[in-house]
């Protein structure tokens, strides 16, 4: 079993920055690939970015050049650095991991971009 615990989120002005964290515990050696999703109010959940154990990343077009995913294996943590935030980035953000062929989710954290 593996658990994902998120931190970060909050209110930020347009053009501002925020960093989300997702710490994994349990059978972390079975994780191969992690991702960030988001769900805006009244919208379906959207895949934002993925990262493999080898460090390969893939971003949705709307965040390219603004968001960066990274991993700290020593801390068993994945991050999402969000820069140049826009109101349309407002959503609940979820981290996700592939664990033994199953999908494991963090609890979600709200990011609100507003002036």
N, C-alpha and C positions, 0 to 999 in steps of 0.2 A: 504494500500500500504506500501511497505518496500523498502528501498534503501540500497545498499551495496557499500561502498567506500573503496578501497584498498590503502595501502601505503607500502613502502619498495621496494625490488628488487634492481637490479643493477649488477655490475660486481664484481666477487669474484674469487680468485684463487682456484684450486683444493685443497681439504682438509680444506677449509675455512668454515665459518658459515655465516648465514644470517637469519633474522627474518622478516616475512611478517605479516601485520596486515589487518584486515577487520572489519570496523566499520559499524554497522547497525543502521538505523534510521527509524522512522515511526511507523507502527503497529508491533513493535518488539515482543509483547506478543503473536502474532500468529505464530512465528517461532518455529518449532520443528525439530531440526536437521540441522546441517551445514556441509559443506564439502569443501575441496580444490581439484581442478582439475588442470591439466597442459596440454599444447599442445606444443610439440617440433616442430621445423621446419620441414615441410613436413610430419608430423604425425597427426593422429587423436587425439582428446581430450581424456585424460586418467584420471580416478578417482584415486586420490592419497590417501585420507584419509577422513573418516567421523567421526562425533562426535554427539551423541544424547544429549538432554537436561539433561539427567541423567549422562553424562560424559563417556558413553561407546564409545570406539574408535575402528576403523578398518582400517588398513593400507595395501596398496599394498606391495607385497613382496619386491620390489626393494628399498623401503625406510625404511623398518623396522630396528629399532636400530639406525637410523640416523635422522629421522624427528619426531617431536612431535607437535601435535595439542593441543591447550588449549583455554579456554574461560575465559573472565573476564566479568561476568554478570553486575557488577556495571558500567562498561564502554561500555557495549553492543558491545563487540569486541571479535573476534576470532583471534588466532595467529597461525602461522606455523613457528616453530623453525627448521631450516635446518642446520645440522652439517655434517662434513666430506663430503662436496659436491664434486660431480664428474662431468666431462664434460657432461655426458649423462643426468644430471639433468637440463641442459639448456633448457628453455621453457618459454612460457608465462603462468603464474600461475593465476588462477581464483578462487575466493571464491564463494560459492553457498549456498543458503538457501531454505529449503522447507517452503513455506508460503501459507497457506490455500489450500494445494494441488498443488500449482504451484511452478515452479523453478524460483528463482531470482538469478541473476548473478552480481558480481562485474565487474569493467571495465577491469580487467586484469593488470598484471605487469610483466615485462620481467626480468628473472633471467638468467645471462650469467656466466658460470663457465669455465674459460679459463686462461691459463698461459701466 
